[in-house]
Amino acid sequence: MTPRSTATQNFVPLQEVRDGFAILKDGSLRAILMCSSLNFALKSEDEQNSILYQFQSFLNSLDFTIQIFIQSRKLDIRPYIALLEGRYKEQLSDLMKIQIQEYIQFIKSFTESTNIMTKTFFVVVPYSPALLQNKGAIGALNTLNPLKRRIPESETSKLAAFEERRSQIEERMSVVEQGLTRCGVRTVKLGTEEIVELFYKLFNPGDTEKPLSHT
């Protein structure tokens, strides 16, 4: 019996990415915020206690769930090497060319012998549309009626539903951004291309050709 290969996409609940939001197959939306880090160890005791209190207050104020996601990846040094090589070509001084060339070799040998990891912090804000359930005899009839279940959703109604859900998730994003700002954490919402790149890297961990862009 020959095993059948199943596409990875079949296991991913993602349907599409539109206007900076990930749309899942069940119609729910996800917004992804990239967050700055804090060097907590360098803070004074009072500052640490203040940050912990603000973060606790932020979590307690939420009436919806969020996901905190930390991505650890090996540092891609190639863009920096390309920048140095560009500077090397621009130099007129032979001494500066020698120094830049030696520095490039040092960076390459150092990164090859040492695994330098980078961490990126994300907060995923979800919104799932409320499901209306019919009850009683009318609900049972609607469930049994095939016409009720097979009426396709028009493009106009899909767009209206998306705009309504976007309005709701943007309100949640505002709550999360304000709460994290009070903790001293800066946030940036990922755009469409950035979300696509993020998912691409998640499912292709060995491919570092396209570093995550920041807009």
C-alpha positions as CSV (number, residue, x, y, z in Angstrom):
1,M,0.0,0.0,0.0
2,T,1.5,3.3,-1.1
3,P,1.2,6.1,1.5
4,R,-0.5,9.2,0.3
5,S,1.4,12.5,0.8
6,T,-0.7,15.2,2.4
7,A,0.1,18.8,1.8
8,T,1.2,20.7,4.9
9,Q,-1.4,23.4,4.1
10,N,-4.1,20.9,5.1
11,F,-2.9,20.9,8.7
12,V,-2.7,24.7,8.9
13,P,-5.9,26.5,9.8
14,L,-4.8,29.6,7.9
15,Q,-7.0,30.5,5.0
16,E,-5.5,33.8,3.8
17,V,-3.8,37.0,5.0
18,R,-5.7,40.2,4.2
19,D,-5.0,43.8,5.2
20,G,-2.5,42.8,7.9
21,F,-4.8,40.1,9.4
22,A,-4.5,36.4,9.4
23,I,-7.9,34.8,8.5
24,L,-8.5,31.3,9.7
25,K,-10.7,28.7,8.0
26,D,-13.4,29.1,10.6
27,G,-13.7,32.9,9.8
28,S,-11.8,34.1,12.9
29,L,-9.1,36.7,12.7
30,R,-5.7,37.0,14.2
31,A,-3.6,40.2,14.5
32,I,0.1,39.9,15.3
33,L,2.0,42.5,17.2
34,M,5.8,42.5,17.3
35,C,7.0,43.6,20.7
36,S,10.2,45.1,22.0
37,S,12.1,43.5,24.9
38,L,13.0,44.7,28.3
39,N,16.3,44.1,30.1
40,F,14.6,43.2,33.3
41,A,17.8,42.3,35.2
42,L,19.2,45.8,34.8
43,K,16.2,47.5,36.4
44,S,16.1,48.5,40.0
45,E,14.0,46.6,42.4
46,D,11.3,49.3,42.4
47,E,11.3,49.4,38.6
48,Q,11.0,45.6,38.5
49,N,8.1,45.6,40.9
50,S,6.4,48.4,38.9
51,I,6.7,46.4,35.7
52,L,5.4,43.3,37.3
53,Y,2.4,45.2,38.7
54,Q,1.6,46.8,35.4
55,F,1.8,43.5,33.6
56,Q,-0.4,41.8,36.1
57,S,-2.9,44.6,35.9
58,F,-2.8,44.4,32.1
59,L,-3.5,40.6,32.1
60,N,-6.3,41.0,34.7
61,S,-8.0,43.7,32.5
62,L,-8.3,41.4,29.5
63,D,-11.7,39.8,28.8
64,F,-10.3,37.8,25.9
65,T,-7.3,35.5,25.4
66,I,-4.0,36.4,23.9
67,Q,-1.0,34.3,22.8
68,I,2.6,35.3,23.6
69,F,4.9,33.8,21.1
70,I,8.8,33.9,21.2
71,Q,10.7,33.0,18.1
72,S,14.3,32.0,18.5
73,R,16.4,31.8,15.3
74,K,20.1,31.7,14.4
75,L,21.3,35.1,13.4
76,D,21.4,35.7,9.7
77,I,24.7,37.6,9.2
78,R,24.5,37.8,5.4
79,P,22.8,41.2,5.1
80,Y,25.5,42.7,7.4
81,I,28.3,41.0,5.4
82,A,26.7,42.4,2.2
83,L,26.7,45.9,3.7
84,L,30.4,45.6,4.6
85,E,31.3,44.3,1.2
86,G,29.5,47.4,-0.3
87,R,31.5,49.7,2.0
88,Y,34.7,47.8,0.9
89,K,34.0,48.6,-2.8
90,E,33.4,52.3,-2.0
91,Q,36.8,52.8,-0.1
92,L,39.6,54.6,-1.9
93,S,42.2,54.0,0.8
94,D,44.1,50.7,0.5
95,L,44.5,50.6,4.3
96,M,40.7,50.9,4.9
97,K,40.1,48.1,2.4
98,I,42.5,45.8,4.2
99,Q,40.9,46.6,7.6
100,I,37.4,46.0,6.2
101,Q,38.4,42.8,4.5
102,E,40.0,41.5,7.8
103,Y,36.9,42.5,9.7
104,I,34.7,40.6,7.3
105,Q,36.8,37.5,7.7
106,F,36.6,37.9,11.5
107,I,32.8,38.2,11.5
108,K,32.5,35.2,9.2
109,S,34.8,32.9,11.2
110,F,33.2,34.1,14.5
111,T,29.6,33.4,13.5
112,E,30.6,30.0,12.0
113,S,32.1,28.8,15.2
114,T,29.5,30.3,17.5
115,N,25.7,30.0,17.3
116,I,24.3,33.5,17.8
117,M,20.6,33.4,18.4
118,T,18.1,36.2,18.1
119,K,14.7,36.3,19.8
120,T,11.7,38.0,18.5
121,F,8.6,38.6,20.7
122,F,5.1,38.5,19.4
123,V,1.6,38.9,20.9
124,V,-1.2,37.3,18.9
125,V,-4.6,39.0,19.3
126,P,-7.6,36.8,18.3
127,Y,-11.2,37.5,17.4
128,S,-13.8,34.8,16.7
129,P,-17.2,35.8,15.5
130,A,-20.1,34.8,17.8
131,L,-22.0,31.8,16.6
132,L,-25.8,32.2,16.6
133,Q,-27.6,29.0,17.4
134,N,-31.2,28.3,16.6
135,K,-33.2,26.6,19.3
136,G,-36.4,24.7,19.4
137,A,-38.4,23.3,16.6
138,I,-37.5,26.1,14.1
139,G,-33.8,25.4,14.7
140,A,-34.3,21.7,14.1
141,L,-36.2,22.4,10.9
142,N,-33.4,24.8,9.7
143,T,-30.8,22.1,10.4
144,L,-32.7,19.5,8.4
145,N,-33.5,21.8,5.5
146,P,-30.6,21.4,2.9
147,L,-31.5,24.7,1.3
148,K,-30.8,26.5,4.5
149,R,-27.3,24.9,4.8
150,R,-26.2,25.3,1.2
151,I,-26.9,28.9,0.4
152,P,-23.5,30.4,-0.5
153,E,-22.3,33.5,1.2
154,S,-22.1,36.5,-1.3
155,E,-18.9,38.5,-1.7
156,T,-20.7,41.5,-0.3
157,S,-21.7,39.7,2.9
158,K,-18.2,38.3,3.2
159,L,-16.7,41.8,2.9
160,A,-19.2,43.2,5.4
161,A,-18.4,40.4,7.9
162,F,-14.7,41.0,7.5
163,E,-15.1,44.7,8.1
164,E,-17.1,44.1,11.2
165,R,-14.6,41.6,12.6
166,R,-11.7,43.9,11.8
167,S,-13.4,46.7,13.8
168,Q,-13.7,44.3,16.8
169,I,-10.2,43.0,16.6
170,E,-8.8,46.6,16.3
171,E,-10.5,47.5,19.5
172,R,-8.8,44.5,21.2
173,M,-5.4,45.5,19.6
174,S,-5.8,49.0,21.1
175,V,-6.3,47.5,24.6
176,V,-3.3,45.3,24.2
177,E,-1.1,48.1,22.9
178,Q,-2.0,50.4,25.7
179,G,-1.5,47.8,28.3
180,L,2.0,46.8,27.0
181,T,3.0,50.5,26.6
182,R,2.3,51.0,30.4
183,C,4.7,48.1,31.0
184,G,7.4,49.9,28.9
185,V,7.0,47.5,25.9
186,R,6.7,49.0,22.4
187,T,4.5,47.3,19.8
188,V,4.3,47.3,16.0
189,K,1.5,45.5,14.1
190,L,2.8,43.2,11.4
191,G,1.5,44.0,7.9
192,T,0.4,41.4,5.3
193,E,3.8,40.7,3.8
194,E,5.4,40.5,7.2
195,I,2.8,37.9,8.4
196,V,3.3,35.9,5.2
197,E,7.1,35.9,5.8
198,L,6.6,34.9,9.4
199,F,4.4,31.9,8.5
200,Y,6.9,31.0,5.7
201,K,9.8,30.9,8.2
202,L,7.7,28.9,10.7
203,F,7.2,26.2,8.2
204,N,10.6,26.5,6.5
205,P,13.0,26.9,9.5
206,G,16.0,26.1,7.4
207,D,15.4,28.9,4.9
208,T,16.9,32.2,6.0
209,E,17.0,33.9,2.6
210,K,14.3,36.4,3.5
211,P,14.9,38.2,6.8
212,L,11.7,39.6,8.4
213,S,11.3,43.2,7.2
214,H,10.2,46.0,9.5
215,T,7.9,48.7,8.2
